[in-house]
Amino acid sequence: MRRAVVYEEMKALRTCTILLAATLGCNKINPPPVPVVPKYPADNPSILVDPPYPGKSQAGAKPDFPGAFSVGNSKSDLNRPAGIYQSWADYTLQRGDKAEIDPRWVAARLRRWIESAPGVTILAAPDDAVVDGQIRGTIEYQTAGTSGKAVYFIEATSPAAKVRYRADVSERRR
């Protein structure tokens, strides 16, 4: 008799446990996935600071100096999470025939490169200035997601066989 009572109590306890487990959610359906928000917003830095990947068209990624070749280096720093993009170039131009290069021509080519970059809208582009024996120019612009400033320095004011220039471009997410 004692065995029958214990068996009935165990049977009742098992039934309660199953009902309790079912009501507490052992058979829950998984909730829909939560969309993942990107770590930083989408933006569109210009070709001036973010050149295309190799294999893509490089048109407009660098200034063009017909008849002259440039020797030097350039670098870019793209801090996407902070929304800060920078690029700088330091080059010396010379012609293959050793003819002189007019620094005003270099300034005009740099200005044309910046103003004709795809996706760039010019906000302010004052005339170039001659300061401390350098030609200096500044251009402020916008893209779809950034605002930027391009500054260039040309280290000669009269024609020379070699003309050195530096171009600094910086953009910030708006």
KACORTA-V236903 format. One record per residue. N is the residue number from 1. RES is the residue in one letter. D_CENTER is the distance of its C-alpha to the mean C-alpha in Angstrom with 2 decimals. Layout:
[[N & RES & D_CENTER] [N & RES & D_CENTER]]
This chain:
[[1 & M & 82.84] [2 & R & 80.48] [3 & R & 78.33] [4 & A & 78.16] [5 & V & 77.01] [6 & V & 74.28] [7 & Y & 73.17] [8 & E & 73.03] [9 & E & 71.09] [10 & M & 68.57] [11 & K & 68.27] [12 & A & 67.62] [13 & L & 65.08] [14 & R & 63.23] [15 & T & 63.14] [16 & C & 61.83] [17 & T & 59.11] [18 & I & 57.94] [19 & L & 57.97] [20 & L & 56.15] [21 & A & 53.43] [22 & A & 52.98] [23 & T & 52.68] [24 & L & 50.25] [25 & G & 47.73] [26 & C & 48.26] [27 & N & 47.75] [28 & K & 44.69] [29 & I & 42.25] [30 & N & 38.63] [31 & P & 36.54] [32 & P & 33.73] [33 & P & 30.37] [34 & V & 28.09] [35 & P & 24.69] [36 & V & 21.84] [37 & V & 19.30] [38 & P & 15.68] [39 & K & 14.78] [40 & Y & 11.94] [41 & P & 11.74] [42 & A & 10.01] [43 & D & 7.67] [44 & N & 6.86] [45 & P & 4.63] [46 & S & 7.35] [47 & I & 8.72] [48 & L & 9.52] [49 & V & 6.52] [50 & D & 5.19] [51 & P & 8.86] [52 & P & 10.63] [53 & Y & 12.25] [54 & P & 15.76] [55 & G & 18.30] [56 & K & 16.32] [57 & S & 17.14] [58 & Q & 15.78] [59 & A & 17.33] [60 & G & 15.68] [61 & A & 13.20] [62 & K & 15.69] [63 & P & 18.55] [64 & D & 21.87] [65 & F & 25.07] [66 & P & 27.99] [67 & G & 30.84] [68 & A & 29.02] [69 & F & 27.11] [70 & S & 24.67] [71 & V & 24.96] [72 & G & 22.47] [73 & N & 19.12] [74 & S & 15.45] [75 & K & 12.73] [76 & S & 9.07] [77 & D & 8.08] [78 & L & 4.97] [79 & N & 7.01] [80 & R & 6.04] [81 & P & 9.79] [82 & A & 10.23] [83 & G & 7.49] [84 & I & 7.32] [85 & Y & 5.25] [86 & Q & 8.10] [87 & S & 9.76] [88 & W & 13.53] [89 & A & 16.28] [90 & D & 19.99] [91 & Y & 22.32] [92 & T & 25.99] [93 & L & 27.18] [94 & Q & 30.64] [95 & R & 32.68] [96 & G & 34.49] [97 & D & 37.77] [98 & K & 37.39] [99 & A & 37.60] [100 & E & 36.15] [101 & I & 32.78] [102 & D & 32.68] [103 & P & 29.92] [104 & R & 29.99] [105 & W & 29.11] [106 & V & 26.08] [107 & A & 25.03] [108 & A & 25.63] [109 & R & 23.58] [110 & L & 20.53] [111 & R & 21.00] [112 & R & 21.44] [113 & W & 18.23] [114 & I & 16.16] [115 & E & 18.38] [116 & S & 18.39] [117 & A & 14.71] [118 & P & 14.49] [119 & G & 13.41] [120 & V & 13.79] [121 & T & 16.73] [122 & I & 18.40] [123 & L & 19.78] [124 & A & 21.64] [125 & A & 22.44] [126 & P & 25.57] [127 & D & 27.55] [128 & D & 27.00] [129 & A & 29.20] [130 & V & 31.23] [131 & V & 31.18] [132 & D & 32.79] [133 & G & 33.07] [134 & Q & 29.42] [135 & I & 27.93] [136 & R & 25.04] [137 & G & 22.83] [138 & T & 20.33] [139 & I & 18.50] [140 & E & 16.93] [141 & Y & 15.03] [142 & Q & 13.36] [143 & T & 11.36] [144 & A & 12.21] [145 & G & 10.22] [146 & T & 9.30] [147 & S & 11.74] [148 & G & 11.49] [149 & K & 14.01] [150 & A & 14.83] [151 & V & 17.84] [152 & Y & 19.88] [153 & F & 23.14] [154 & I & 25.77] [155 & E & 28.46] [156 & A & 31.40] [157 & T & 33.13] [158 & S & 35.67] [159 & P & 35.49] [160 & A & 35.34] [161 & A & 35.23] [162 & K & 31.90] [163 & V & 29.30] [164 & R & 26.48] [165 & Y & 23.27] [166 & R & 20.20] [167 & A & 17.05] [168 & D & 14.64] [169 & V & 11.60] [170 & S & 9.92] [171 & E & 8.22] [172 & R & 9.00] [173 & R & 9.19] [174 & R & 12.69]]
